[in-house]
Amino acid sequence: MSSSSSTVGQSIADRLKKTVFRFDSSDTAELRGFQRKMFGDRVWQVDESYNRWLFDEVPDRDADGPQVWVCKRQGQIVGQQCGIPFRLKARDREIPASWANSLMVLPEWRMRGAFTPLSEAQLDSRPLAMAIHISDSAYKAYTKAGWIDIGALPAYVFPLNTRRCLEASSLRGRMRTIGTLAGPVLHGARVAGHLLSRATGGRFEEIGRFDGRADAIWRRASPHYPMIALRDLTHLRWRYDEIPCASAYRRFVLTRGGKPLGYVVLRHETWRKEPCLAIVDYLCEPKWLWVLLSRTLRIAAQERATALICRTLNARAERTFLAMGMMKVPDRVGFPVRVMAHAGPDAGIDRADFADRRNWLLTMGDGDASFLMHNTLPESAGLQPEGVAIQG
């Protein structure tokens, strides 16, 4: 490219960048109108309590204000980009980061230079940006922009009621016969796992809110995972105790001899109209995962869930999941929960290290993945998300 062409291109980019502003409270009414037009009337994006929790009360909030940017053209909002600030533990250090959230542009303004400056506004805010549950169009755009593809979160499923799982699935003929025969085997694996977990001792306690034990669990478990978003007490209280739909989550802590070993966060979901229990988030040392999962399976069985479901990227746990009888669902089934990252010059990361799936612990509690899965607000008062189809 000639120097004159490069100068013209830079000039256009600079002009487009000047159309993007960090959200100001004076834009609230106009922004809500834009969001209703793009997302609908009964979604979290237009709920004031949700916005206050997500952008104003989030830990590690930017000094410049909420991570909400708007693009204005001809005096009106035509696009938005939001971010959820967090801190990523990358081996022995913490990196200020941001989860990309709710990038949207009016159809008539797409392909007219609004997407790039909105995305760049978020990238400029922190050394590291990440995105989860990415659409096909966003995936292509991020790939072209040089984002690191970490891959999709695998789904692990333990059928607690094999017959109902088979009826809800698309299996036919021989595969259905095999599935029927597997029922007693899976039941035996669950019982054996529970007996083994009881033999190791430990107490599995349901709690109403996270307490100081969360910090102890973080200190014990986090060194085992090279790449993991901060999960200390401050974060967990904000994410699960202070969210407007806090009653939708159930929190359990595993202890032994008074020492906190791990936690798990559950919520009810549906799969093809079948009631299931989903592991939204969890953390423990790898050696205690078997006990944590066994106790969780017992809760799911007591509540007559058709299946226990866990979407997670955790290479250190895969053998444990499979040994317990949980089936790994291929990424092509249902929808892929993709994860990508963009590292700025100040992030100081090794791209190969970052792209290595074996380094990560990711769950549906990261970013906005679980928000999107429960995006519709019910007609009744209060924020109580509806169920979600895990597979199509």
Secondary structure, DSSP 4 states (H G I P E B T S, - for coil): --HHHHHHHHHHHHHHHTTEEE--GGGHHHHHHHHHHHH-SSBGGG-HHHHIIIIIS-TT--TT--SEEEEEETTEEEEEEEEEEEEEEETTEEEEEEEEEEEEE-GGGTTSS-HHHHHHHHHHHSSEEEEES--HHHHHHHHHTT-EEEEEPPEEEEESSHHHHHHHS---HHHHHHHHHHHHHHHHHHHHHHHHHHHT--EEEEESS--THHHHHHHHHGGG-SEEE--SHHHHIIIIISSTTGGG-EEEEEEETTEEEEEEEEEEEEETTEEEEEEEEEEE-GGGHHHHHHHHHHHHHHTT-SEEEEEEEEGGGHHHHHHTTPEEEPTTSS---EEEEEE-TTT---HHHHH-GGGBEEETTSTTHHHHHT-BPPSSSS--PPP-BS--
